Amino acid sequence: MRLDFRETAAPPAEASPSADSPRIITVDHEASHAASAAQRQLGVLLPFTVKLVRTEAQLAKAVKVRADAFLRHAPQLGRQLLEPEAADRAPGNVVLLAESKETGEPEGSIRIETNFDSLTEFEALLPLPEQFEGKTLAQVSRLGIRTGPGGTLIKQALFKALYRFCLATQIDFMMVAARTPVDRDFLKLGFTEAFASPTLLHYPKQGRKMLRLFAFDVAAGERRWQQSAHPLYRFMISEFHPDIEIFSSVRGMWSKPRLARASAKAPGRTDAGLPDFGLPLV
């Protein structure tokens, strides 16, 4: 519905007319209220939604699609992932879940582990380069995508949600350890090698596979995508995807710098006024 605007060529009578008088636009308030209530659809729709896990039922879906994915390439580890892990509920961590709009079935999931409350696994176990010291980090883990067509779009949507979450919570670097051929996916997204020289990580619990450690500079992400004319710039930055819904759970974190959150920290809180964003499951 359009607002009813009426232009007048001259200012109201009480104003002193002059050659430089601005035009006056009178707004019809009734039309304004009606327009505000009207439904409007913006953006590009996806066949699935991406949300932060908030309930045990949602976590069960994330665990299922995660375990199914790992059982395909790392059966030993996949069998250990049939149940939720402690990290899924830890303070400072969140799980993202993609769900089919048509069936409600899980399409994919990923976990974000931050170092706001404790060291990430990478910090605790690896000699990370100096550039990561004193920085806020988000360790990306347990990426799982269902089999079948559309997997690339699901992965891109999860990464967009991950990127937006990290912007909102002022994460400096995202980090991920990936095996071949998944490592190529992260290179395409703009991740770079975390170590200056080629380095492979061996996790015995994942069998004989070797992993590469990658990092992504969150603040520089948009600029680098734009400067390189990255094919994902439109999807990641220009397009609005209303089905990627994460900000209703983190909107309160925009107003306070992370240093203030850390200095005012109390038990069970990220600051004196905000709860841990390791979201409570209900």
N, C-alpha and C positions, 0 to 999 in steps of 0.2 A: 504494500500500500504506500502511495506517495504522500509526503507531507504537503499541506496546502500553504505554499509560499506566495505572498503578494508583494510586489515591489511598488514603491511610491517614488515618484521622481523628485519630490521635495521633502525636507524634514518636517516634523510636526510643527504646528503653529507656534508652540511655546519656544521653539528654537529659533535662533537668529539665522535667517537665510543668508547664504553666501555662495559665491561661484564654486567654492571648494567643498560644499556640503556633501557628506557621504550619502549614498543611497540607503534607504531604510527597508529592511525585510521584516514583515510581520508574520509570525509563526502562529498557525492555528493549533492551539493546545489539544483540542479534542482529536484532531487528526494525528497529532504527535503521539498521544497515548495509544491510539488504535494501532499505529505503526509499530510501536514498541512491543505490543502484545502479539503482533503477527509472527507466524513461524517463518524462519528463513534458513535455507540450507546453503552453507558456504563450503568450499574446499573440494578435495578429491576423495571420494569414498573408496574404502577397501572392503574386500569380502570377509574381513575378520576385524576384531578389535584387539588392541594391545593395552593392557592395564597392569598396574601394580597388584600383586597378589595380596588380598586382604582377608581371605577366609581359608579355613582348612580344606574346604571343597576345591577352591581354586589352587591351593598348594598341591593337592592330590593330582590335579590335572597337569600341573607343571612337572611334577615328579614322574608321571607316567610318560609324557612325551620325551622327557630327558632320558629316562632309563631305556626307552625303546631305541633312541638314537645311539646311546653308548653301547647297547647290546649288539648293535650291528657292526661296530668297528673295534670295540674293546670289551668283549663279553665278560671278562673277569671283573672289570670295574663296573660294567653295567649291572651285574648282579648285586653289587653293593649299593646301587643307587635306586633300588626298588622302593626304598623308604626315604622320607625326608631326612636331610642332614642337619646337624646342629647349626651350620652356617646359614641355613634358610631362615632361621628365626633369630639370629644374632643381632644385637643392636648395631645400627649403622649399615646393615645389609638389607637389600630388597630383591625380590624376584619379579621379573616381568613375564607375563603370560599372554600369548596370542591365542584367541578363541574364534572358531568359525561362527559367523553370524547365523548361518543356516542351520547348523547342527549343534552348536555349542561345544563341539569337540575341541581338544587342544591342538593347536597348529604348531606351536613352538614356545620355547621358554629360554630364559637366560638369567643368571644371577649376577648382581652387582655387590661386591664386597669392598667397603671403604675403610680407610685407616683413621677415621674420626675417633673411634673408640679404642682400637687396638691395631697392631701391625697387620698388614695383609700377609698372606703366605709368602708372597714374593719377597717382601721386606724381611721377613723372619728367616728365610732359608737361603736367600741368594745375595751375593755381593753386588748390589745394584750400583750403577754409575752415579757419580756425584750429582748430576742434574736432577735426580729424583729425591735427594735428601731434603727433608723439611717441606716437602710438597704434599698436597692432598692427592691421594691416589684412589682409583677405583679399579679393583681387580675384576676382570670379566671372566666368568666361569660358567661351566655347565650349560653351554649352548646346545640346544637340541631342537631339531626341526623334523616334522613328520615327513614321511616319504611321499612321493607323488609330485604332480605338477604344482607350480606356485611356490616352491621352496625358496627361490631366490627373493621373491617379493616379501615373504615372511621374514627372511633374514634381514633384509634392508629395513623393514618396518621396526623390527626389534632393535636394530642399531640406531635408528632415528630416535626411538624412545630412550635408549641408553644415552645417546648424545645429549638430548634435551634434559634428561634427568641430571647429567653431570654439569651442564650449564647452570641449571637451577640451584644446585647444591655446591657450586663453586669448586668443582674438582679440577685439579691442574692437569693430571694425566690419567688416561685410561690405559690399562695394561692387560695383556692376554698372552697366554702360552698356547700355541696352536701346532698341530701336527700337519704333515702333508696329506692331502691337498688342501685342507681347510686354511692353511697359512696364506694361500693365494687370495682367498676371500678377504682377509684382513688387509693385505697389501693393496688390494683394489679399493678398499674403503679409506685408505690414506694412512694406515699404521706404518711405522718404520721399525727397524731393528732396535731394540733397547740397548744392546751392547755395541761398542764401536767395531769390534771384530766378530766374525761369524762364530756363533755360540749355540750349541745344542744342549737341551736339558733332557735328562733321563729320569723319568718317574717310574720306578719299578712296579708300582701298583697298576700302571697302564701298559704293562707288557714291555715289548722291545722297542716300541715307538719312541722316536726322538722328537722333542718339541722345540720350537723357536719362540723367543720372548719378544713381543712387540709392544710399542707404546704409541699413544696418540695424544698430541698436544691439543687439549680441548679448546682453549682460548683462541688458538691460531687456526682451528679447523675450518671455519667458514672462509676466512681470508685465503687460505691455501687452496681450498676447493675452487674458489672463484678465480684466483690467479692462474690456476692450471687448467681452467675450463673443464673441470672434472665432470664426467658424465652423470654423477649422482648429485651434483649441485642443485639441480631443479627439484629432485625428490626430497633431498635433505633440508633445503633452505627455502626455496621459492614456493613450493606447494604447501598448502595447509591440509592436513589429514585429521579430520575430526574424530576418526576412529582410534587414533593414538591418544589415549586418555591417561595422563600421568599427573597433571598439575593440580588436580583437586586434592591430592594427597600431600603435595609439597609446597603449595602456594605460600604458606606461612614462613618459608625459609628465605624468601627474597629480601626481607626487610632488615636482616641483621648480618653483618660480616662474619665470616667463619672464625676470625680471631676473637670476636666478642663472644661467640658461642662457646669457644673453648675456655675463655677466661671465666665465664659465669657458670661453668658446668657444675651440675649437682648430680648425685646418684640417680641413675635412671633417666637423665635428661641430657639433651644436647646443649641446652642453655636453660636459664632460669624460667623461661616461658614456653619452650617448645619441647614436646616429648621426643624421645628417640625416634628417628625415622626408620629404624628397623621395626616395621609396622606390626602392631599386635594383631594376631590372627584371631578371628572370632568364629 
